[in-house]
Amino acid sequence: MAALECTISGLSSLDTSDIEAMMRMNELCLDMLLDPGLWAWMLGITAVCVLGGWLIGWIKGRVVAGIVWGALLGPIGWLIVALSKSRLPICRECGKGNPDNAKACRHCGVNLRQSAERSARSRLKGNDSDGAW
């Protein structure tokens, strides 16, 4: 009686007419799949992928998408979120993203509420008055 291994070569060399050997192979493969060490590694890797997706999603203003794509596809999901369009509020003065609750632009320092209330005409007029004729 040959020693059984739950591998592709072990499965290909299995005698399908021997019911006892098939049952032992089934038990070996189930034991391998239900090994707690394997599940701990899988859960650990998934947690790292979710945390990475959360971090990239937080930076891009897409936290839920980052968590979902990170959990489903891991590093490929990170790329999807990193290359997607940012949902952060855009500063009207410099055109860069800011956190949702920011009072001032973290890039140019302008007050975001006042900038949002100003019309496009007043911004253009302010730019014309800055440069003297």
C-alpha positions as CSV (number, residue, x, y, z in Angstrom):
1,M,0.0,0.0,0.0
2,A,1.6,3.3,-1.1
3,A,1.5,6.4,1.0
4,L,-1.1,8.9,0.0
5,E,-0.6,12.6,-0.5
6,C,-3.2,15.2,-1.3
7,T,-1.4,16.5,-4.4
8,I,-2.1,16.6,-8.1
9,S,0.3,13.8,-8.7
10,G,-1.2,11.8,-5.8
11,L,-4.7,12.3,-7.2
12,S,-3.6,11.3,-10.7
13,S,-2.0,8.1,-9.5
14,L,-5.0,7.1,-7.3
15,D,-6.7,3.9,-8.2
16,T,-10.4,4.8,-8.6
17,S,-11.5,1.2,-8.2
18,D,-10.2,1.1,-4.6
19,I,-12.9,2.7,-2.4
20,E,-10.7,2.6,0.7
21,A,-7.9,4.5,-1.0
22,M,-10.4,7.1,-2.3
23,M,-11.9,7.5,1.2
24,R,-8.4,8.0,2.7
25,M,-7.5,10.5,0.0
26,N,-10.7,12.4,0.7
27,E,-9.9,12.5,4.4
28,L,-6.4,13.7,3.7
29,C,-7.5,16.5,1.4
30,L,-10.3,17.6,3.8
31,D,-7.8,17.7,6.7
32,M,-5.5,19.9,4.6
33,L,-8.3,22.3,3.7
34,L,-9.6,22.5,7.2
35,D,-6.1,23.1,8.7
36,P,-6.4,26.1,11.2
37,G,-2.9,27.3,10.1
38,L,-4.1,27.7,6.5
39,W,-7.2,29.6,7.6
40,A,-5.1,31.9,9.9
41,W,-2.8,32.8,6.9
42,M,-5.8,33.4,4.6
43,L,-7.5,35.6,7.1
44,G,-4.3,37.5,7.9
45,I,-3.6,38.2,4.2
46,T,-7.2,39.3,3.7
47,A,-7.0,41.6,6.7
48,V,-3.8,43.2,5.3
49,C,-5.5,43.6,1.9
50,V,-8.6,45.3,3.5
51,L,-6.4,47.6,5.6
52,G,-4.4,48.6,2.5
53,G,-7.6,49.2,0.6
54,W,-9.0,51.3,3.4
55,L,-5.8,53.4,3.5
56,I,-5.8,54.1,-0.2
57,G,-9.6,54.7,-0.2
58,W,-9.2,57.2,2.6
59,I,-6.5,59.1,0.7
60,K,-8.8,59.1,-2.4
61,G,-12.0,59.8,-0.6
62,R,-13.4,56.4,-1.5
63,V,-13.2,54.4,1.7
64,V,-15.9,51.8,1.0
65,A,-14.7,51.1,-2.5
66,G,-11.1,50.7,-1.1
67,I,-12.3,48.2,1.5
68,V,-14.4,46.2,-1.0
69,W,-11.8,46.1,-3.8
70,G,-9.0,45.4,-1.4
71,A,-11.0,42.5,0.2
72,L,-12.0,41.0,-3.2
73,L,-8.8,41.5,-5.3
74,G,-6.0,42.4,-2.9
75,P,-3.2,44.5,-4.5
76,I,-5.1,44.5,-7.8
77,G,-8.0,46.2,-6.0
78,W,-5.6,48.7,-4.5
79,L,-4.6,49.7,-8.0
80,I,-8.2,50.0,-9.1
81,V,-8.9,52.4,-6.2
82,A,-5.6,54.3,-6.6
83,L,-6.2,54.9,-10.3
84,S,-9.9,55.8,-9.8
85,K,-11.1,59.4,-9.7
86,S,-10.8,61.1,-6.3
87,R,-14.0,62.1,-4.5
88,L,-12.4,64.7,-2.3
89,P,-13.8,68.2,-2.5
90,I,-11.8,70.3,-5.0
91,C,-10.4,73.8,-4.0
92,R,-11.7,76.4,-6.5
93,E,-8.5,78.3,-6.3
94,C,-5.7,75.7,-6.8
95,G,-7.8,72.7,-8.0
96,K,-6.5,70.2,-5.5
97,G,-8.4,67.8,-3.3
98,N,-9.1,68.4,0.4
99,P,-10.8,66.4,3.2
100,D,-14.6,66.7,3.5
101,N,-14.5,68.8,6.7
102,A,-11.6,71.0,5.9
103,K,-12.1,74.8,6.5
104,A,-9.0,75.8,4.6
105,C,-7.3,74.3,1.6
106,R,-4.3,72.2,2.7
107,H,-2.4,73.2,-0.4
108,C,-2.9,77.0,-1.0
109,G,-4.5,78.0,2.4
110,V,-7.6,79.7,1.0
111,N,-10.8,79.6,3.1
112,L,-12.9,76.9,1.3
113,R,-16.3,78.2,2.4
114,Q,-15.6,81.8,1.2
115,S,-14.1,80.5,-2.0
116,A,-17.2,78.3,-2.7
117,E,-19.5,81.3,-2.1
118,R,-17.6,83.6,-4.5
119,S,-18.9,83.5,-8.1
120,A,-16.7,82.8,-11.1
121,R,-17.1,86.4,-12.2
122,S,-15.7,87.7,-8.9
123,R,-12.8,85.4,-9.1
124,L,-12.0,86.6,-12.6
125,K,-12.4,90.2,-11.5
126,G,-10.0,89.6,-8.6
127,N,-7.4,88.1,-10.9
128,D,-7.7,91.2,-13.3
129,S,-7.2,93.6,-10.4
130,D,-4.1,91.8,-9.2
131,G,-2.2,92.4,-12.4
132,A,-1.8,96.2,-13.0
133,W,-2.0,97.5,-16.5
